Structures are given as C-alpha cells and as structure tokens.
Amino acid sequence: MNYKWRKLRNKFFIISLSLAAAICLTPLILVTSFILQKGASSLDLNFFTQLPAPVGDVGGGMMHAILGTIYMVALGSLIAVPLGIIGGIYLSEFGKGGISKSLRIATDVMTGIPSIIIGIFAYILLVVPFKTFSALSGAFALSLIILPVVIRSSEEILKLVPNHIREAGLALGLPRWKVILFIIVRGNLSALFTGVMLAVARASGETAPLLFTAFGNMYLSSSPMEPMASLPVQIYTYAISPFEDWQRQSWAGAFVLIMLVIGVNLGARAILNPSAIKEFFKRS
C-alpha cells in the first residue's frame, strides 16, 4: 500500500508539473503563432532591400531599421560584453569582500530596472548635453541592459568550475592570472558566449530606451552621432499609424524581430549543447 501511494503521488506531481509547463507555454505559443500568421504573409523582398516609401504611398521596406538595429546592438555589445565578462571574472574569482557584495547588489538592481528608466538616464547623460539624438546614445542604453546579464551569467558559469582545476594550475607554478585566463575562462568560452547571446537577444527587442536616445528616422544612417532607425521603434511607429500598408509592414517587422530573437537564443544553445538542438529538430 505504501508503494502504491508513493507511485500515485509521483504520477500526480508529474501531471501537475506538465500542466504548469503547458500553462506557461500557451501564451508564448499563441503570441508566436499569431505573429507568424500575420507577419509571414506580409514579407517580401522589398521589405529587406528598400527604404520606407513616402507617407501615404504603398510599398517600401525596413532595410534602414534592420541595419540600424544590428549596428546599435553590436555597438552596445562592444561596450558591455568586455566589461561584463571582466566583472563576472572578478566576482567569481575574487568576490568575497565588501566591494564584491556592493557590485552584486548593483548588478541585481540594474537587472530589475525598467528599460524606460534606462532610456531616460541615457537621454539625460548623452542626448541633452550633445543636443541631438544619436545611435551612440541608443547603443549606450542597450549596453546598460546587456551589462548586468553578462556579469551575472559569467559569474555563475565560472563558479561551476571545480576548485581542484584552479589548484592544479597553481601547483604547476602558473601565475593566478594565467590560470584564470587560459584555463578557467578559455575552458568555458562556449558557455560564456551563450550568456552573452542571451543578453544580446534581450536587448535587441527593446523599444523604450531607443525612443529616448536614437529616436529613429526614415533614412539610412551610418553616423553614430545622428538619429538612427531601429526595428522595434519602426514597428511601433508603423503599428500606430492610420495607413494600412504601414500596419502590414509592422507585422512583418514583428515577425523578423521575433525570428531574430529566437535565432539568437537557439544559436547560443546550439553552441553550448549541439546534441540537444539536433535532437530537438529530429523530434520536430
């Protein structure tokens, strides 16, 4: 009877967990399928190769917004990723004093700050003094979103390295910085890259910070000191417009953006665990 009762409880908890997982996945599946349905039918070659058409005209595309998003996310990553990895290494290897506790608290607070607050901060810091919206201020705002995620993920990844590996390197007479750089960090590059990609995927879909910083325009811009279009802001602009063709293109932009985020996430996981991704596609 005791065995049957344990088996029954085990089945009950398995069913409960499966039901909870289904409830969590249902909104994601519904939103994704709706965007795929509305956005995929609105895509064409012009969307990727042309600039927006004049107001009221049919046609055009979002080439400038796609390139602008890639530009600002890449520039923000260039600012945040090195600092984030260095911060993660410090917290993992030397994180036992008061400075480390303060840095952890600051990182956790930054992770929970709403993105619109970050946008206002970047606006006051860069837009107001220079008296212009710019891609640089947008990239700075995105870097503040990427930075805490990279710090925390790098710290947790490097903490998983067993201490005897560090001790073995030190026992061979290697300086501590070489043990950290060439053994601990180098041996976990794929996992660190995964954490970086997840942070970049989160930042690539942000709209509010770019409204206050890069602002956007209807032309192709390459200067970091000029306003620059981005895919999230362009989607927002087109979605609230009264023109049917712009609304159609906003769905196409949402489709491209969600595919970009999903692609970055799957790519990061494929680097960390290639066999899991292959098994996923086989089952699909």
Residue frames relative to the residue before (quaternion, step in Angstrom):
aa qw qx qy qz dx dy dz
M 1.0000 0.0000 0.0000 0.0000 0.00 0.00 0.00
N 0.6401 0.5237 -0.3265 0.4576 3.58 1.01 -0.81
Y 0.6430 0.5170 -0.3157 0.4686 3.58 1.02 -0.84
K 0.6617 0.5030 -0.3089 0.4622 3.61 0.91 -0.88
W 0.6429 0.5228 -0.3213 0.4583 3.57 1.03 -0.78
R 0.6508 0.5017 -0.3125 0.4766 3.60 0.98 -0.83
K 0.6507 0.5136 -0.3145 0.4625 3.57 0.98 -0.82
L 0.6444 0.5158 -0.3136 0.4694 3.58 1.02 -0.79
R 0.6517 0.5031 -0.3144 0.4726 3.59 0.97 -0.84
N 0.6288 0.5404 -0.3305 0.4509 3.56 1.03 -0.80
K 0.6601 0.4933 -0.3048 0.4774 3.60 0.93 -0.85
F 0.6351 0.5417 -0.3282 0.4422 3.57 1.01 -0.83
F 0.6924 0.4633 -0.2876 0.4724 3.59 0.90 -0.89
I 0.6161 0.5337 -0.3533 0.4592 3.61 1.04 -0.67
I 0.6575 0.4925 -0.3047 0.4820 3.58 0.97 -0.87
S 0.6518 0.5203 -0.3198 0.4497 3.60 0.96 -0.83
L 0.6666 0.4896 -0.3021 0.4739 3.59 0.95 -0.85
S 0.6426 0.5162 -0.3241 0.4643 3.58 1.00 -0.79
L 0.6485 0.5119 -0.3107 0.4700 3.56 1.01 -0.80
A 0.6453 0.5133 -0.3185 0.4677 3.59 0.99 -0.82
A 0.6450 0.5123 -0.3187 0.4690 3.58 1.01 -0.80
A 0.6469 0.5185 -0.3165 0.4610 3.58 1.00 -0.82
I 0.6404 0.5196 -0.3219 0.4651 3.59 1.01 -0.81
C 0.6676 0.4975 -0.3021 0.4643 3.59 0.99 -0.82
L 0.7129 0.4648 -0.2595 0.4566 3.59 0.98 -0.82
T 0.5442 0.6604 -0.3973 0.3316 3.59 1.12 -0.56
P 0.6784 0.4633 -0.3308 0.4645 3.69 0.76 -0.83
L 0.6337 0.5316 -0.3364 0.4501 3.60 0.99 -0.80
I 0.6733 0.4919 -0.2991 0.4640 3.57 0.90 -0.91
L 0.6611 0.5130 -0.3127 0.4495 3.59 0.93 -0.86
V 0.6749 0.4874 -0.2964 0.4681 3.58 0.89 -0.95
T 0.6752 0.5006 -0.2985 0.4521 3.57 0.87 -0.96
S 0.6739 0.4927 -0.3042 0.4589 3.60 0.87 -0.90
F 0.6392 0.5222 -0.3306 0.4576 3.60 1.02 -0.77
I 0.6660 0.4863 -0.3022 0.4782 3.58 0.95 -0.87
L 0.6301 0.5258 -0.3356 0.4625 3.59 1.00 -0.76
Q 0.6636 0.5148 -0.3018 0.4512 3.56 0.93 -0.89
K 0.7353 0.4182 -0.2341 0.4792 3.58 0.88 -0.97
G 0.7389 0.4614 -0.2404 0.4281 3.57 0.95 -0.88
A 0.6460 0.5440 -0.3375 0.4157 3.59 0.91 -0.85
S 0.6706 0.4999 -0.3004 0.4584 3.59 1.00 -0.76
S 0.6843 0.4837 -0.2817 0.4674 3.60 1.23 -0.37
L 0.5482 0.6301 -0.3919 0.3859 3.58 1.27 -0.10
D 0.1157 0.7490 -0.6510 0.0421 3.52 -1.21 0.65
L 0.7139 -0.4521 0.3068 0.4380 3.58 -1.27 0.12
N 0.6178 0.5669 -0.3491 0.4185 3.60 1.02 -0.74
F 0.5744 0.6039 -0.3825 0.3987 3.59 1.09 -0.63
F 0.7499 0.3929 -0.2058 0.4909 3.61 1.02 -0.81
T 0.7729 0.3970 -0.1807 0.4608 3.61 1.13 -0.48
Q 0.7445 0.3838 -0.2198 0.5001 3.61 1.20 -0.25
L 0.4865 -0.6192 0.5330 0.3095 3.52 -1.35 0.42
P 0.6712 -0.4962 0.3404 0.4329 3.62 -1.18 0.30
A 0.4651 -0.6548 0.5224 0.2865 3.53 -1.12 0.72
P 0.6371 -0.5114 0.3898 0.4251 3.63 -1.19 0.35
V 0.6662 -0.5239 0.3550 0.3945 3.53 -1.21 0.60
G 0.7951 0.2703 -0.2296 0.4920 3.57 -0.81 1.04
D 0.6376 0.5140 -0.3361 0.4651 3.60 1.20 -0.40
V 0.4284 -0.6862 0.5300 0.2543 3.54 -1.20 0.61
G 0.6855 0.4695 -0.3522 0.4307 3.57 -1.03 0.76
G 0.5260 0.6236 -0.4804 0.3220 3.51 -1.30 -0.35
G 0.2225 -0.7787 0.5736 0.1228 3.53 -1.30 -0.02
M 0.4999 -0.6450 0.4969 0.2954 3.54 -1.34 -0.29
M 0.1570 0.8161 -0.5425 0.1228 3.58 1.01 0.70
H 0.6629 0.5195 -0.3111 0.4403 3.58 0.93 -0.90
A 0.6678 0.4976 -0.3069 0.4606 3.60 1.03 -0.77
I 0.6321 0.5235 -0.3342 0.4634 3.59 1.01 -0.77
L 0.6842 0.4663 -0.2858 0.4824 3.58 0.87 -0.93
G 0.6374 0.5319 -0.3309 0.4488 3.59 1.02 -0.72
T 0.6355 0.5183 -0.3282 0.4689 3.58 1.01 -0.78
I 0.6538 0.5031 -0.3115 0.4716 3.58 0.90 -0.91
Y 0.6498 0.5350 -0.3110 0.4414 3.60 0.95 -0.92
M 0.7370 0.4290 -0.2484 0.4595 3.59 0.72 -1.04
V 0.6357 0.5079 -0.3405 0.4711 3.59 1.02 -0.70
A 0.6466 0.5094 -0.3201 0.4689 3.60 1.00 -0.80
L 0.6718 0.4867 -0.3033 0.4689 3.59 0.94 -0.85
G 0.6461 0.5078 -0.3184 0.4725 3.59 1.01 -0.77
S 0.6405 0.5124 -0.3201 0.4741 3.58 1.04 -0.76
L 0.6243 0.5431 -0.3362 0.4498 3.58 1.03 -0.76
I 0.6651 0.4804 -0.2969 0.4885 3.59 1.11 -0.66
A 0.7908 0.4054 -0.1842 0.4199 3.57 0.74 -1.12
V 0.6506 0.5721 -0.3444 0.3616 3.59 0.88 -0.88
P 0.6719 0.4689 -0.3384 0.4627 3.68 0.75 -0.81
L 0.6605 0.4966 -0.3115 0.4691 3.59 0.93 -0.86
G 0.6574 0.5247 -0.3106 0.4428 3.59 0.98 -0.83
I 0.6703 0.4817 -0.3035 0.4759 3.58 0.93 -0.85
I 0.6310 0.5169 -0.3342 0.4722 3.60 0.99 -0.77
G 0.6581 0.5039 -0.3049 0.4690 3.58 0.98 -0.84
G 0.6469 0.5134 -0.3167 0.4665 3.59 1.02 -0.77
I 0.6322 0.5205 -0.3258 0.4725 3.57 1.03 -0.80
Y 0.6540 0.5152 -0.3195 0.4525 3.58 0.92 -0.88
L 0.6912 0.4725 -0.2908 0.4630 3.60 0.84 -0.91
S 0.6728 0.5006 -0.3037 0.4522 3.59 1.03 -0.72
E 0.7918 0.3563 -0.1605 0.4695 3.56 0.86 -0.97
F 0.8082 0.2050 -0.0931 0.5442 3.60 1.08 -0.63
G 0.4691 0.7542 -0.3735 0.2674 3.56 1.32 0.09
K 0.4246 0.7073 -0.4769 0.3032 3.59 0.45 1.13
G 0.6473 0.5319 -0.3276 0.4367 3.61 1.23 -0.07
G 0.7450 -0.3956 0.3004 0.4452 3.52 -1.34 -0.18
I 0.6142 0.5486 -0.3518 0.4451 3.59 1.06 -0.72
S 0.6554 0.5174 -0.3116 0.4535 3.57 0.98 -0.84
K 0.6437 0.5109 -0.3288 0.4654 3.59 0.98 -0.79
S 0.6480 0.5120 -0.3162 0.4669 3.57 0.99 -0.82
L 0.6549 0.5120 -0.3123 0.4599 3.56 1.00 -0.83
R 0.6374 0.5155 -0.3315 0.4670 3.60 1.01 -0.75
I 0.6520 0.5066 -0.3165 0.4670 3.58 0.93 -0.88
A 0.6609 0.5038 -0.3091 0.4625 3.59 0.93 -0.90
T 0.6456 0.5211 -0.3186 0.4584 3.58 1.01 -0.79
D 0.6606 0.4983 -0.3070 0.4701 3.58 0.94 -0.86
V 0.6400 0.5142 -0.3248 0.4696 3.59 1.01 -0.78
M 0.6561 0.5126 -0.3111 0.4582 3.60 0.94 -0.87
T 0.6246 0.5472 -0.3418 0.4401 3.57 1.04 -0.73
G 0.7508 0.4098 -0.2161 0.4707 3.57 1.02 -0.76
I 0.4843 0.6634 -0.4483 0.3527 3.62 1.23 -0.06
P 0.4837 -0.6555 0.4856 0.3171 3.63 -0.86 0.85
S 0.5669 -0.6408 0.4009 0.3277 3.55 -0.99 0.85
I 0.6097 0.5567 -0.3670 0.4285 3.61 1.08 -0.58
I 0.6064 0.5330 -0.3535 0.4725 3.61 1.13 -0.58
I 0.6277 0.5197 -0.3272 0.4785 3.57 1.03 -0.78
G 0.6399 0.5260 -0.3238 0.4571 3.57 1.01 -0.78
I 0.6518 0.4999 -0.3152 0.4754 3.60 0.97 -0.82
F 0.6318 0.5325 -0.3297 0.4566 3.59 1.01 -0.81
A 0.6766 0.4760 -0.2911 0.4806 3.59 0.92 -0.90
Y 0.6006 0.5586 -0.3490 0.4533 3.59 1.12 -0.67
I 0.6910 0.4666 -0.2802 0.4757 3.59 0.87 -0.95
L 0.7089 0.4926 -0.2654 0.4294 3.57 0.96 -0.88
L 0.8293 0.2265 -0.0809 0.5044 3.60 0.92 -0.88
V 0.6969 0.4812 -0.2989 0.4397 3.59 0.89 -0.87
V 0.6838 0.5002 -0.2952 0.4418 3.59 0.84 -0.97
P 0.6921 0.4647 -0.3191 0.4509 3.68 0.75 -0.85
F 0.7348 0.4058 -0.2356 0.4898 3.61 0.97 -0.83
K 0.3305 -0.7892 0.4602 0.2371 3.58 1.36 -0.17
T 0.7185 0.3439 -0.2791 0.5362 3.58 1.00 0.80
F 0.4500 -0.6194 0.5600 0.3166 3.52 -1.19 0.57
S 0.0171 0.8205 -0.5691 0.0514 3.57 -1.04 0.68
A 0.5987 -0.5564 0.4447 0.3664 3.52 -1.30 0.44
L 0.6014 0.5743 -0.3552 0.4269 3.58 1.11 -0.65
S 0.6688 0.4757 -0.3042 0.4836 3.60 0.93 -0.83
G 0.6214 0.5257 -0.3409 0.4703 3.60 1.09 -0.63
A 0.6573 0.4988 -0.3059 0.4750 3.56 0.98 -0.84
F 0.6217 0.5364 -0.3377 0.4600 3.58 1.06 -0.73
A 0.6482 0.5091 -0.3166 0.4695 3.59 0.96 -0.84
L 0.6640 0.4904 -0.3071 0.4737 3.60 0.96 -0.81
S 0.6220 0.5448 -0.3473 0.4424 3.59 1.06 -0.68
L 0.6351 0.5210 -0.3319 0.4636 3.60 1.10 -0.63
I 0.6317 0.4971 -0.3304 0.4947 3.59 1.20 -0.42
I 0.6769 0.4960 -0.2867 0.4622 3.57 1.01 -0.83
L 0.6254 0.6246 -0.3389 0.3222 3.58 0.89 -1.01
P 0.7299 0.4247 -0.2991 0.4442 3.69 0.56 -0.93
V 0.6212 0.5375 -0.3518 0.4489 3.60 1.06 -0.66
V 0.6574 0.4991 -0.3083 0.4730 3.58 0.98 -0.84
I 0.6337 0.5369 -0.3385 0.4423 3.62 0.95 -0.83
R 0.7235 0.4482 -0.2591 0.4566 3.58 0.73 -1.07
S 0.6648 0.4877 -0.3224 0.4650 3.60 0.91 -0.79
S 0.6442 0.5138 -0.3296 0.4608 3.61 0.97 -0.77
E 0.6399 0.5267 -0.3266 0.4544 3.57 0.97 -0.83
E 0.7015 0.4711 -0.2821 0.4543 3.59 0.79 -1.00
I 0.6320 0.5297 -0.3349 0.4559 3.60 1.03 -0.75
L 0.7137 0.4513 -0.2659 0.4650 3.60 0.83 -0.96
K 0.5872 0.5702 -0.3712 0.4385 3.60 1.16 -0.45
L 0.6177 0.5699 -0.3406 0.4215 3.59 1.17 -0.50
V 0.5375 0.6106 -0.4114 0.4111 3.59 1.25 -0.27
P 0.4520 -0.7044 0.4670 0.2852 3.63 -0.67 1.02
N 0.5676 -0.6297 0.4171 0.3277 3.58 -1.06 0.76
H 0.6104 0.5726 -0.3787 0.3951 3.61 1.04 -0.63
I 0.5765 0.5584 -0.3929 0.4488 3.63 1.17 -0.37
R 0.6370 0.5040 -0.3207 0.4873 3.57 1.00 -0.79
E 0.6751 0.5033 -0.2943 0.4520 3.56 0.91 -0.94
A 0.6271 0.5357 -0.3424 0.4501 3.58 1.05 -0.70
G 0.6587 0.5026 -0.3121 0.4648 3.58 0.97 -0.82
L 0.6634 0.4917 -0.3033 0.4756 3.57 0.97 -0.83
A 0.6367 0.5396 -0.3289 0.4419 3.59 1.05 -0.74
L 0.6486 0.5079 -0.3147 0.4714 3.57 1.19 -0.51
G 0.5814 -0.6174 0.3548 0.3936 3.56 1.29 -0.01
L 0.4391 0.6946 -0.4668 0.3269 3.60 1.23 0.22
P 0.5021 -0.6122 0.4997 0.3514 3.60 -1.06 0.62
R 0.6303 -0.5752 0.3597 0.3775 3.55 -1.12 0.63
W 0.6440 0.5318 -0.3418 0.4308 3.60 0.98 -0.75
K 0.6407 0.5058 -0.3284 0.4752 3.59 1.11 -0.61
V 0.6064 0.5413 -0.3488 0.4666 3.58 1.08 -0.70
I 0.6738 0.4935 -0.2944 0.4645 3.57 0.93 -0.93
L 0.7464 0.4446 -0.2363 0.4352 3.56 0.77 -1.08
F 0.8087 0.3311 -0.1513 0.4621 3.58 0.73 -1.06
I 0.7259 0.3768 -0.2504 0.5181 3.62 1.18 -0.29
I 0.7618 0.3864 -0.2213 0.4705 3.58 0.60 -1.13
V 0.7307 0.4142 -0.2468 0.4834 3.59 0.73 -1.06
R 0.6809 0.4993 -0.3034 0.4417 3.58 0.83 -0.95
G 0.6770 0.4976 -0.2957 0.4545 3.59 1.05 -0.68
N 0.7467 0.3439 -0.1976 0.5339 3.59 1.26 -0.24
L 0.2373 0.8136 -0.5047 0.1642 3.57 1.14 0.52
S 0.6583 0.5166 -0.3254 0.4403 3.59 0.91 -0.85
A 0.6625 0.4881 -0.3076 0.4777 3.60 0.98 -0.81
L 0.6393 0.5122 -0.3276 0.4707 3.61 1.00 -0.77
F 0.6412 0.5228 -0.3201 0.4616 3.56 1.01 -0.81
T 0.6103 0.5503 -0.3435 0.4547 3.57 1.08 -0.69
G 0.6612 0.4998 -0.3026 0.4706 3.58 0.93 -0.89
V 0.6343 0.5243 -0.3263 0.4651 3.57 1.03 -0.77
M 0.6760 0.5036 -0.2986 0.4474 3.59 0.89 -0.92
L 0.6305 0.5213 -0.3344 0.4677 3.59 1.04 -0.70
A 0.6465 0.5012 -0.3175 0.4795 3.59 1.04 -0.74
V 0.6495 0.5112 -0.3106 0.4695 3.58 0.99 -0.83
A 0.6343 0.5308 -0.3312 0.4542 3.59 1.00 -0.80
R 0.6390 0.5176 -0.3305 0.4632 3.58 1.02 -0.75
A 0.7038 0.4762 -0.2786 0.4475 3.59 0.87 -0.92
S 0.6274 0.5874 -0.3492 0.3733 3.61 1.01 -0.72
G 0.7206 0.4307 -0.2583 0.4780 3.60 1.16 -0.41
E 0.4699 0.6962 -0.4361 0.3231 3.62 1.25 0.07
T 0.2173 -0.7906 0.5651 0.0920 3.55 -0.97 0.93
A 0.6724 0.5552 -0.3148 0.3749 3.58 0.75 -1.08
P 0.6769 0.4826 -0.3426 0.4377 3.68 0.76 -0.80
L 0.6811 0.4979 -0.2958 0.4481 3.57 1.03 -0.76
L 0.5653 0.5796 -0.3897 0.4389 3.59 1.16 -0.42
F 0.7242 0.4247 -0.2346 0.4901 3.60 1.06 -0.75
T 0.7667 0.3877 -0.1808 0.4787 3.60 1.14 -0.46
A 0.7906 0.2620 -0.1497 0.5327 3.62 0.43 -1.18
F 0.2478 -0.8239 0.4649 0.2090 3.57 1.27 -0.58
G 0.3561 -0.7472 0.4899 0.2736 3.62 0.75 -1.00
N 0.0018 0.7700 -0.6374 -0.0292 3.54 -1.32 0.34
M 0.5418 -0.6342 0.4537 0.3136 3.58 -1.28 0.05
Y 0.6608 0.4841 -0.2933 0.4929 3.57 1.27 0.25
L 0.5516 -0.5896 0.4748 0.3502 3.54 -1.32 0.27
S 0.0025 -0.8103 0.5832 -0.0567 3.57 -0.61 1.16
S 0.1469 -0.8023 0.5747 0.0667 3.56 -1.06 0.79
S 0.5668 0.6022 -0.3877 0.4072 3.60 1.25 -0.15
P 0.4303 -0.7120 0.4845 0.2705 3.63 -0.84 0.88
M 0.6881 0.4707 -0.2820 0.4747 3.61 1.20 -0.32
E 0.6335 0.4855 -0.3437 0.4949 3.60 1.22 0.36
P 0.6092 -0.5200 0.4226 0.4242 3.61 -1.19 0.35
M 0.0866 -0.8067 0.5846 0.0023 3.56 -1.02 0.80
A 0.4635 -0.6775 0.5029 0.2707 3.55 -1.03 0.83
S 0.0593 -0.7664 0.6376 0.0496 3.54 -1.25 0.52
L 0.6338 -0.5823 0.3575 0.3626 3.54 -1.11 0.66
P 0.6679 0.4891 -0.3392 0.4467 3.68 0.80 -0.78
V 0.6759 0.4823 -0.2993 0.4701 3.60 0.92 -0.88
Q 0.6464 0.5144 -0.3260 0.4596 3.59 1.01 -0.78
I 0.6126 0.5331 -0.3421 0.4728 3.58 1.06 -0.71
Y 0.6532 0.5113 -0.3090 0.4652 3.58 0.93 -0.91
T 0.6667 0.5125 -0.3039 0.4478 3.59 0.89 -0.95
Y 0.6986 0.4618 -0.2706 0.4749 3.57 0.90 -0.92
A 0.6448 0.5537 -0.3323 0.4089 3.60 0.97 -0.80
I 0.7410 0.3893 -0.2313 0.4958 3.62 1.00 -0.73
S 0.4973 0.6594 -0.4333 0.3608 3.61 1.24 0.06
P 0.5066 -0.6605 0.4576 0.3126 3.62 -1.18 0.40
F 0.5807 0.6077 -0.3692 0.3966 3.60 1.27 -0.11
E 0.4791 -0.7017 0.4514 0.2725 3.57 -0.76 1.04
D 0.6573 0.5148 -0.3249 0.4443 3.59 0.96 -0.80
W 0.6361 0.5106 -0.3287 0.4761 3.61 1.04 -0.71
Q 0.6342 0.5165 -0.3316 0.4702 3.58 1.02 -0.73
R 0.6227 0.5281 -0.3369 0.4689 3.58 1.05 -0.74
Q 0.6796 0.4826 -0.2911 0.4696 3.57 0.95 -0.87
S 0.5891 0.5627 -0.3797 0.4383 3.60 1.11 -0.52
W 0.6321 0.5051 -0.3331 0.4842 3.60 1.06 -0.69
A 0.6337 0.5183 -0.3308 0.4694 3.58 1.02 -0.75
G 0.6507 0.5084 -0.3130 0.4692 3.58 1.01 -0.79
A 0.6326 0.5181 -0.3316 0.4705 3.58 1.02 -0.76
F 0.6294 0.5311 -0.3293 0.4619 3.57 1.04 -0.76
V 0.6669 0.4930 -0.3014 0.4704 3.59 0.91 -0.92
L 0.6611 0.5181 -0.3120 0.4440 3.58 0.95 -0.87
I 0.6886 0.4630 -0.2991 0.4711 3.60 0.87 -0.87
M 0.6188 0.5213 -0.3488 0.4729 3.60 1.10 -0.58
L 0.6185 0.5399 -0.3343 0.4628 3.56 1.11 -0.71
V 0.6763 0.4870 -0.2932 0.4685 3.58 0.90 -0.93
I 0.6587 0.4948 -0.3082 0.4756 3.60 0.94 -0.89
G 0.6514 0.5289 -0.3176 0.4418 3.59 0.97 -0.83
V 0.6480 0.5076 -0.3174 0.4708 3.58 0.99 -0.84
N 0.6636 0.5060 -0.3064 0.4579 3.58 0.94 -0.89
L 0.6795 0.4721 -0.2954 0.4776 3.60 0.87 -0.90
G 0.6370 0.5278 -0.3338 0.4520 3.58 1.03 -0.76
A 0.6439 0.5166 -0.3235 0.4626 3.58 0.99 -0.80
R 0.6884 0.4701 -0.2848 0.4732 3.58 0.93 -0.86
A 0.6107 0.5485 -0.3516 0.4501 3.59 1.12 -0.61
I 0.6382 0.5115 -0.3279 0.4728 3.57 1.06 -0.72
L 0.6940 0.4733 -0.2760 0.4670 3.57 0.98 -0.85
N 0.8121 0.0185 0.0460 0.5815 3.60 0.94 -0.91
P 0.1503 -0.8394 0.5152 0.0866 3.63 0.31 1.20
S 0.6370 0.5528 -0.3427 0.4137 3.60 0.97 -0.76
A 0.6292 0.5414 -0.3356 0.4455 3.60 1.08 -0.72
I 0.6560 0.5024 -0.3126 0.4685 3.58 0.99 -0.81
K 0.6420 0.5129 -0.3308 0.4641 3.59 0.99 -0.78
E 0.6497 0.5117 -0.3123 0.4675 3.56 0.99 -0.81
F 0.6205 0.5516 -0.3375 0.4436 3.60 1.07 -0.77
F 0.7076 0.4480 -0.2738 0.4729 3.58 0.87 -0.93
K 0.5969 0.5475 -0.3738 0.4518 3.59 1.10 -0.52
R 0.6716 0.4847 -0.2924 0.4780 3.57 0.98 -0.87
S 0.6411 0.5264 -0.3323 0.4489 3.59 1.07 -0.70
